[in-house]
């Protein structure tokens, strides 16, 4: 059971070392009910993350990949281990690909410029 008042704070730290940019995000939760267990907190955060993934499906995105490659596509589903993401209408520097699966280990960042949640 999730308590009625849960606050989530995210702090993002950008570290620049030798030309490499690293982004660290720390998530802190505070809850009014002190009897809430860590498992319930993890359950709540996991549910929020899965809802985010479901809302990203069908959204236009810009993806930055290793080797200074930028592509644009329509996001699809993410596999259960979050190792791969299915995309469609993939526009790459070498041409267009109607459907593809991208390895998340090759992805540096995913940007969704206009997140549209009105159809959900």
Secondary structure, 3 states (H helix, E strand, C coil): CCCCCEEEEEEEEEEEECCEEEEEEEEEEEECCCCCCHHHHHHHHHHHHHHHHHHHCCCEEEEEECCCEEEEEEEEEECCCCCEEEEEEEEECCEEEEEEEEEHHHEEEEECCCCCCCCC
